[in-house]
Amino acid sequence: TFKGDITNNVVELNLQAGANNIGTPTVAYDGTNNGEISVQVMGDVDGSSGFSFDNSVKGLVIGTSCTSIGSDAFHSCFSLTGSLIIPDSVTSIGDYAFFGCSSFTGSLTIPDSVTTIGDTSFQYCTGLTGSLTIGNSVTTIGSFAFRGCTGLTGSLTIGNSVTAIGNRAFNGCGGFDGSLTIPNSVTTIGSFAFENCSGLTGSLTI
């Protein structure tokens, strides 16, 4: 049960005594600006949260109560801008989670808390620039995970717990520079995983 008043486009919900099994709130809208929505994620989020293919969403803040960014969570949200900051609370990033989010900018760090990066999760995030750092708890980098992230121009760092790099995981990421080290934990590198990564310079260590 709840009651509330609408003030400046924000709905205030007051939980009443005796309310049971109501779950955890997933998403709070942080107001609108000329029809452009800024969103703060307060819990776990996936495709059922209603943001897939929604190009009215311009800003995104992922809160520290979020542990899972599920499949299709922000699929084809082409208008999301600014940096993509994934907090240390997140443990998994699902398939197609940020597919086609081409307006994000800046470097991307997958924190040490994340253990799995799903298939196609960041494919065609072409606006990301700078380095890509994959944390030390990630065990699996899914197929097509970073395919076509052509704007990344810094270093590529793969964490020391990765065991499998999927097919075409970094296909077309031609802007990486510097050396590349595949850590000792890796047992499988998928087909075409680094195809057209033409910008890498320095040494390659497998």
C-alpha positions in Angstrom: 0.0 0.0 0.0 1.1 3.5 -0.6 0.0 7.1 -0.7 1.6 10.1 -2.3 1.5 13.5 -3.8 2.8 14.6 -7.1 5.3 17.5 -6.8 7.5 18.7 -9.6 7.0 15.5 -11.6 8.2 13.3 -8.6 5.8 10.8 -7.0 6.5 10.4 -3.3 5.6 6.9 -2.0 5.3 6.4 1.7 5.4 2.7 2.8 2.8 1.9 5.5 3.1 -0.3 8.5 2.3 -4.0 7.7 3.3 -3.9 4.1 5.0 -7.2 3.3 6.7 -8.7 0.3 6.7 -5.5 -1.7 10.2 -6.1 -3.1 13.0 -3.5 -3.8 12.3 -0.4 -5.9 14.2 -0.8 -9.2 14.3 2.6 -10.8 13.5 6.2 -9.9 13.1 8.9 -12.5 15.1 12.0 -11.6 12.8 14.5 -13.3 12.5 15.8 -16.8 14.0 18.7 -18.7 12.1 19.7 -21.8 10.9 16.1 -22.2 14.4 14.6 -21.7 14.5 12.1 -18.9 17.4 11.6 -16.5 17.3 8.3 -14.7 18.8 7.0 -11.5 18.9 3.2 -11.0 18.3 2.3 -7.4 18.2 -1.5 -7.7 18.7 -4.3 -10.2 17.6 -3.4 -13.7 17.0 -5.4 -16.9 14.9 -5.2 -20.1 11.6 -5.4 -18.2 12.4 -2.0 -16.6 11.2 -0.2 -19.8 14.2 1.6 -21.0 15.1 -0.5 -24.1 14.9 1.6 -27.3 13.8 4.6 -25.3 15.6 7.6 -26.7 14.0 10.2 -24.4 16.5 9.0 -21.7 19.5 11.3 -21.8 21.2 10.9 -18.5 22.0 7.7 -16.4 23.2 7.2 -12.9 23.6 3.7 -11.6 23.3 3.6 -7.8 25.3 1.5 -5.5 22.2 -0.6 -4.6 22.4 -2.1 -8.2 24.0 -5.6 -8.2 22.9 -6.7 -11.7 22.5 -4.9 -15.0 20.5 -7.5 -16.8 19.9 -8.4 -20.4 18.6 -5.7 -22.6 18.6 -3.2 -19.7 19.5 -0.2 -21.9 19.4 -1.9 -25.4 19.6 0.7 -28.1 19.3 3.8 -25.9 21.1 5.8 -28.5 20.7 9.1 -26.7 22.3 8.3 -23.4 25.2 10.8 -23.0 28.1 11.4 -20.7 30.3 8.9 -18.9 29.2 5.4 -18.2 30.1 4.6 -14.5 29.5 1.1 -13.3 29.7 1.0 -9.5 31.5 -1.6 -7.4 28.2 -3.1 -6.3 27.5 -4.6 -9.8 28.4 -8.3 -10.2 27.0 -9.1 -13.6 26.3 -7.3 -16.9 23.8 -9.2 -19.1 23.5 -9.8 -22.8 22.8 -6.7 -24.9 22.8 -4.6 -21.7 24.2 -1.4 -23.4 24.1 -2.6 -27.0 24.1 0.4 -29.4 24.5 3.1 -26.7 26.6 5.1 -29.1 26.5 8.5 -27.3 28.4 7.5 -24.2 31.8 9.2 -24.0 35.0 8.7 -22.0 36.9 5.7 -20.8 35.2 2.6 -19.5 36.2 0.6 -16.4 34.5 -2.7 -15.5 35.0 -2.8 -11.7 36.6 -5.7 -9.9 33.1 -6.6 -8.5 31.9 -7.8 -11.9 32.3 -11.5 -12.7 30.5 -11.8 -16.1 30.2 -9.6 -19.1 27.5 -10.9 -21.3 27.3 -11.5 -25.1 27.0 -8.3 -27.1 26.8 -6.2 -23.9 28.6 -3.1 -25.2 28.6 -3.8 -29.0 28.6 -0.6 -31.0 29.1 1.8 -28.1 31.1 3.8 -30.6 31.3 7.0 -28.6 33.4 5.6 -25.8 36.9 7.0 -26.0 40.1 6.4 -24.0 41.0 3.2 -22.3 39.1 0.0 -21.5 39.9 -1.7 -18.2 38.3 -5.1 -17.4 38.4 -5.8 -13.6 40.2 -8.7 -11.9 37.1 -10.6 -11.0 35.7 -11.0 -14.5 35.9 -14.6 -15.6 34.0 -14.5 -18.9 34.0 -11.8 -21.7 31.0 -12.8 -23.9 31.0 -13.0 -27.6 30.7 -9.7 -29.4 30.9 -8.0 -26.0 32.9 -4.9 -27.3 32.6 -5.4 -31.0 32.6 -2.2 -33.0 33.6 0.0 -30.1 35.7 2.0 -32.6 36.2 5.1 -30.5 38.3 3.4 -27.8 41.8 4.8 -28.3 43.7 4.0 -25.1 45.0 0.9 -23.6 43.2 -2.4 -23.2 43.7 -4.1 -19.8 42.2 -7.6 -19.3 41.9 -8.7 -15.7 43.8 -11.6 -14.3 40.7 -13.9 -13.6 39.4 -14.0 -17.2 39.3 -17.6 -18.4 37.3 -17.2 -21.7 37.3 -14.4 -24.3 34.3 -14.9 -26.6 34.0 -14.9 -30.4 34.6 -11.4 -31.9 34.7 -10.0 -28.4 36.9 -7.0 -29.5 36.3 -7.3 -33.2 36.8 -3.9 -34.9 38.2 -2.1 -31.9 40.9 -0.6 -34.1 41.8 2.3 -31.8 43.5 0.5 -28.9 47.2 1.4 -28.5 50.1 0.1 -26.5 50.9 -3.5 -25.6 48.4 -6.3 -24.9 48.7 -9.0 -22.3 46.4 -12.0 -22.2 46.7 -13.1 -18.6 47.6 -16.6 -17.5 44.1 -17.4 -16.5 42.8 -17.4 -20.1 42.2 -20.9 -21.5 40.0 -20.0 -24.5 40.2 -17.1 -27.1 37.2 -17.2 -29.5 37.2 -16.9 -33.2 38.0 -13.4 -34.6 38.3 -12.1 -31.0 40.7 -9.4 -31.9 40.1 -9.1 -35.6 40.9 -5.6 -37.0 42.4 -4.3 -33.7 44.9 -2.5 -35.9 46.0 0.2 -33.6 47.8 -2.0 -31.0 51.5 -1.2 -30.8 54.2 -2.7 -28.6 54.3 -6.3 -27.5 51.7 -9.0 -27.5 51.9 -11.5 -24.5 49.8 -14.6 -24.4 
